Amino acid sequence: KMKNFLFTAVLILLSISCDKNDLPDDTQANPSITGTGSFEFSYEEIIDNKSIDVFYHVPSNLSNQTPILFVLHGGSRNAGDYRNSLINSSNDLGFIVIAPRFTSQDFSGGDGYNLSNIFIDGDNPSQATLNSENDWVISIFDPLFEYVKEITDNKSLKYDLYGNSAGGQLAHRFLLFKTNSNVNRVVASAPGWFTVPDVNIDFPYGLNKGPFQYSNILLEEVFFKKLYIIVGEYDIYDDIRDTPEAMLQGETRLSRALHFYNRSLEISDQINSLFNWEFHIVPSAGHNNSLTAPFAANLLYN
């Protein structure tokens, strides 16, 4: 009994004298990148072994569970500016910003970026002009996620993704055509036009003649995922694609975003699917990433 008493007393004294800061912290991260900067990323089996510059911001309040947000620039290819637009939100809300840059030299025009390089000519899709999936822009996100986890000492299983304008086009097509990715939530902000999940409309405006055949089961998987469609309240003045197929979606980015959401909801009802998508209007915003990006961050992390 005396031995048991002494042993218990020692344990109590040790627990009293041991500072909490001396205890091991399983959530503490030891990243190889900190602060704000950029790095070069290449993956030998993806996008024809091209290299891309990746702009990042790592908040100081970092753990190995800090969320990772991929940020997709618009047609100006200004990934650094997109990274900068989220630095304050990153510091306040606690998430890592990863903004890859897809240059017009390597990913030219709407086919090479907005339509993810799925077809050589996205407006005239065919099996003969279908590019290898390894050459699709959206195929780089999962490998880049694994690399970012390494250099930030992160153990997250999923990442989030935000794209604006041309990046918003790429974002929602990523959800449609990369159904087995590790993405958690997607924010598609102010695309100029959409690929509607309608099997009766030809690609790139719908799923027919797309890279693979869509079943109701696959549609259910897509509708079950978390997609936020956001657009500025005053995003009604910009020049956007005016083909007959695009005009059927509406005359402005605002009306087209609403059409995409409502038509997708109708299709989900027709196949009796759960529908986890949301539509949001950004108050007092036009076609302006500096306003829509913080709005998206609050949707995801606040």
N, C-alpha and C positions, 0 to 999 in steps of 0.2 A: 504493500500500500504506500509506504514511504517512497519507494522508487517511482511509482506511478505519479505521486504527488509532485516530486521533483521534476519529472519529465514534462508534466503539464505546465508547471511554473515556468520552465525554460521556454516552452513554446509561446506562452503568453508574453514573456519579456521580449522575445524575438519579434513577435508581431507588433508590439508597441514601439520598439526602437526602429523598425523598418519603415522608411519613408516610402510613400506610394510611388514616387518618381524612380525609386530603385527597382521596382517590380518590372518584369518583362511586359512589353506592350505589343501584342500580336497585330495591332492595327497600324503601328508606326511604319511609315514608308521610308525607303532610302533611295531616292531617285538619282539618276545620273544627269537629268536635266532639271533645272529650276528656273523660276522667273519667266521672262519673255524672250523668245528667240525663234530660230528656225533650224531645221536639219534636212538633209537629203535622204530620200527613201527610194530604194529600188527593190524589186522582187523578181527574180529571174524567170519565173513562169507566168508573170502577169504583165499585161499591156506591153508585150513585145520587148521586155527587159528595159523599159524606159525608166528614167529617174524623175522624181518629182520633188519639188521643194515643199516642205511642210512647216507652217507657221504655228507656234504653240504659245500658250500661257499656262503656267502651273501655279495655282494659288499657294500661299504660304501655309495655310491650314490644311496640310495634306495628310491623308492616310492611305493605306493600301486598298481602301474601299471608295475613294473619291470618285464620283461619276466622271465619265469621259464623254465629251460632246464633240462630235465631228461637225464642222461648219463648212458648207459648200458655197463658194462665191458665185456671183452672177456673171454676165457676159463680159464684164470688164476684166475678169481674171485677177482681181485684186484681193488675193487671199489674206495678205498682211492687214489690209484695212478691215476685213471681216473679223480677223482675230482681235484687232484693236477695239472693235465695237462691243466686244464681250468681256474685256478685261475687268471692268468694274463689276459686272454681274458675276464673273468667275470668283472674284475676291469676296464679294458679299454672300454669295450662295454656295460657294465651295464646289466647283467642278473644273475639270481640266478642259481647255480649249485646244482642239486640233483642227487646223485649217489647211488642207492640201491645196496646192495650186496646179491647175490643169491648163497649161499654156496653149495658146491658139496655134503654135507651131506643131505641137505634138497631138493636140486634140482639137482639130480645126472645126469651126462652125458649129451649127446645131447638131449635125450628125455625130460629130466627134465628142461633144460634151453633153448638150441638153438631152440627146437621145442615147447617150451612154456608149456610142460606137457599137451598138448591137447589130446594125446593118451598115453596109457600105453607103447606101442611100436609104435613109429611114423613110422617106416619102414614097419609095417604090420597093417595099420589102419583098424578098423572095428567098427561098432556101439556097439559091445559088449565091446570093449576096449577103447571107448571114455570116457574121464574123464569129470566130471561136469565142466561147464564153470567157476564156482567159484574156481576151482583148477588150472586153467590156470595161468601161470605167468603173462601174459598180463592183467589179470583181476585186478591186484593190482594197476595199474598205476592211474586210475581215483580216487579211494579212497585215495591213497597217495597224489595226487594233491590237493584234498580238505583239507587234513591235513596240507600240506605245506602252503596252503593259510592262514590257521588259524594262524600258528606259525610265519609267515612272514607278517601278516596283509596285504595280497595281494588280489586284487579284479579282477585279470585276469580271463577271461572266458575260455581260452585255454592255453595249454602248448606245448612246442616243445620237440622233443626227438631225441637223437643221440646215435647210437650204433655202436661199432667197432668189427670186427671179429665175434666171436660168438654172441656178442651183436648186430652186424649188421644183423645177421640172425634173431635174435629175433625182431629187429626193423622193418624189412620189413614184417615179418609175423604178427606183431601187426597191421600194416596197412591193411593187407589182411583179418584178422580174427577177428578184433575188430572194425568193421566199424561204430559203434555208440559211439565211445570214444570221449573225449574232446580234443584230440590231434589236434594241428594246423598244424605243419610241422614235417616231419620225415627225418632224415639223416641216411641212411644205408651205413656204411663204411666197405668195404673190407670183405664181407661175403665169407666164403669158398665155399658155393654153395647156391642155391636159390630155393624157391617155386615160379615157374613161374605161372602167372595168366592165365593158360591154362586149360580149363575144360576137355580136352582130355588126359591129363597126370595125372597119379595117384599121390596122396599125398604120400610122402612129396615133390616131385619134381614138382607137379602141384596141381590143385584144385579138381580133381576127387577123390572120396572116402574121401574127407576132412570132417571137422566137420559139414558142412551144404552145401546145394546145391546152386551153384552160378548161378544167372540169369544175363542177359545182363545189366539190370537196376542196379544191385549191382556192376557189373564190372565198369559201368559208374561212380558210386559214388567213387569207389576206384581210378580210373584214374583221377578224378577231384581233388582229394586231392594232396597236395604238398609233393612230395617225391624227395629227392636228393640221387642219387646213386653215391658214391665217392669211388675212389680206387687209391692207390699210383702208380705212373708211373713205379716203379720198383718192384711192388708187383707180382712177377712172379716166385719166388723160393721156397715158403713155401710148406710144405706137406699139401695137402688137400684131401678131400674125393675122392676116385677113383673108386666108383661103376660105372657100365656102364651108369646108368641114369645121374650121376653127370658129367661123362666125355663128355656126349653129350652137356653139357653147356660150355665146353672149358677145357683147360688143366691148366690154371692159374686163379688166382683171378681176374686179369685184364680182361682176355678174358671172364670169366663167368659173370662179372659185365656188360660188353658190350653186351653179349648175352641176359641177362635178360632185359636190357633196350630196345634193338632193338626188341626182340620178344614181349615185352609188348606194344611197339609202334605199331607193326603190328596188334596185337589183337584189340587195340583201334581203329585203322583204319577200321578193319573188322566190328566193331559194330557201327561205326560212332560216336565215343565218343570223347569228349574233352580230352586232355592229358596234365596234368600239372606236369609231372615228368621231372627231369633234370639229365644228366649224366656229371660228372666232374672227370678229372684226376688230382690228387694232384702232382704237379711238384716235382721231385727229392726225392719222398718218396717211401720207400718200405712198408713192413707190420709193420707200426710204428705209434701207436696212438699219440705219442707226436707231430707228424707232421700233422696227419689227423684231430685231435681234434680242434686245432686252425683254420685250414682251414674251418672246418664245422661251427665254431662260426662266422667266417667272412661271410660265405654264409648267415647265418641266421640274423645277427645283424649289419653288417657293411653297 
